[in-house]
Amino acid sequence: MSRLLEVTGLTRRFGGLTAVDGVDLALAQGELVSVIGPNGAGKTTFFNLVTGLDRPDGGQVLFDGEDITGRPAEQLAQRGLARTFQHGRVFANLSVLDNVLVGAHTRLRAVRPRAGGIPGAGALAELALALLQPPAVTREERQLRDEALEIIALFGERLAPRVDHPAYSLSYANRRRVEIARALALRPRLLLLDEPTAGMNESETVEMLEIIRTLKSRGQSILLIEHKLDLVMQLSDRVVVLDDGRKIAEGLPGDVRNDPGVIEAYLGHRQVGEAERTEAVA
């Protein structure tokens, strides 16, 4: 499989603290790679560097062979990188459907009329142009709406009956679902999920696992940060482990589960019994 994402020597310092320390990571087309590690390991900072929300102090990020190091987030979205955040971000006053449609903004192709080019255009001209949409605009908006509804349907009864509800009225778990749906509306070549099951109970976590599994079966390339290691072990093709900003392990889920360095990172000491070992990495 060809490499879709290739990160080499990625580094970010904040004063005397090195949050990401020379991390290498590669992800092939259609692969799901999980990034795990204790709190403060540098996982979200790593995501921020890859997706253009922060600039690295060193290293390189290649996306489909193109150097995207330090490019702004909006440019990377146009290239097909979509992400969610550790603390869900939705537009509270927009409906579920409109939140998802926001994710498709980089895909708009039809020209939207604007009154700014009309001499003396005022509020009435703006209203007229809004009402008299060219056919290409109308077709595109209808197509995007249909696609958004298909994406929402992926989340079943959790979101489908709530398409017209404002996001502020949703439960925390449903806001997280809306955020993922919005990312999918971009039609991402690479989807980066930052703790998608945070704050979810056991049954909600199982539902999210199945959604991610469905996306993976469709060929979606995914980079995942997740603290619920049972989910990580079930979904991942490979697992990368960070601790204190450094990569301390990488490999198949079963190999990483039994890596002494990983167990030490999670428990804080080497001498652990089998019960503790299972609890730490199961």
C-alpha positions, 0 to 999 in steps of 0.5 A, a space after each residue: 500500500 502507498 503511504 498517504 501520510 509520512 511524518 519524520 522527526 516532528 518536534 514542538 517545543 514550548 519554552 523548556 518543554 518538548 511536547 513532541 520530540 522527533 516523532 516518526 509515523 507513517 500511514 498507508 491508504 486505507 489503514 487505521 493507525 492509533 496513537 496512544 499514551 498517558 495523559 500529557 504524552 503529546 498526542 493532541 499536540 502531534 495532531 495539531 502539528 499534522 493538521 496545521 493548527 500549530 507549526 513544528 519546530 522541526 521535522 516534516 509532514 508529507 501528505 500523499 508525497 506533498 510537503 505540507 509542513 506548517 501549512 495552515 489548516 484551511 489549506 490542509 482541509 482543501 487537500 482532504 485532511 479532516 479532524 475532530 477535537 478532544 473537546 467537541 466543537 460544534 456550532 451551538 446555534 446551528 441545526 444538526 444538518 447545518 453543522 454537518 453541511 459546514 463540513 462540506 464548505 471546501 467542496 463548494 464549486 458553483 459560484 454564489 452570487 454576491 451583491 458586492 459587485 452591483 453598484 448601489 446594491 443594498 439590502 433589497 439587492 442582497 435579498 433578491 440575489 439570495 432568492 434567485 439562486 443560479 441553477 448550478 448553486 441550487 443543484 449543488 446545495 441539494 446534492 450536499 444536503 442529500 449527502 449530509 443526510 446520508 452521513 447523519 443516517 450513519 449514526 442511526 437514531 442518535 442523530 437522524 430524528 434530530 436533524 433540525 434540532 439546534 446543536 446546543 440541545 443535544 447530549 454531549 455524546 450526540 455533539 461528538 457524533 455531530 462533530 464526526 459527521 461534519 468531518 465526514 462531510 468534507 469527504 476526507 482522504 484522511 480522518 483524524 479522530 481525537 478521543 471520539 468516545 470521550 465522555 461516552 458510556 459503555 453502550 455509546 462506546 460500542 456504537 462508536 466502535 461500530 461506526 469507526 469499523 464501518 468507515 474503515 471497511 469502506 476504505 477510510 484512512 484513519 488516524 485515531 487518538 483514544 484512551 479506551 484501549 480495548 477499542 484501540 486493540 479491536 480497530 487498529 492495524 498498527 498502534 503507535 505509543 507516545 510518552 513524554 513526547 517521544 515514540 516509545 513503541 510501534 507495532 501490531 496491537 498484540 505486540 504493543 499490548 505486551 511491550 514492557 515499555 508501554 506497560 511501564 508508561 501506563 503504570 509508572 513502574 516495571 514490576 507489575 503483576 499479571 492482573 495489573 498488566 491486563 488492566 493497564 492495556 486491555 
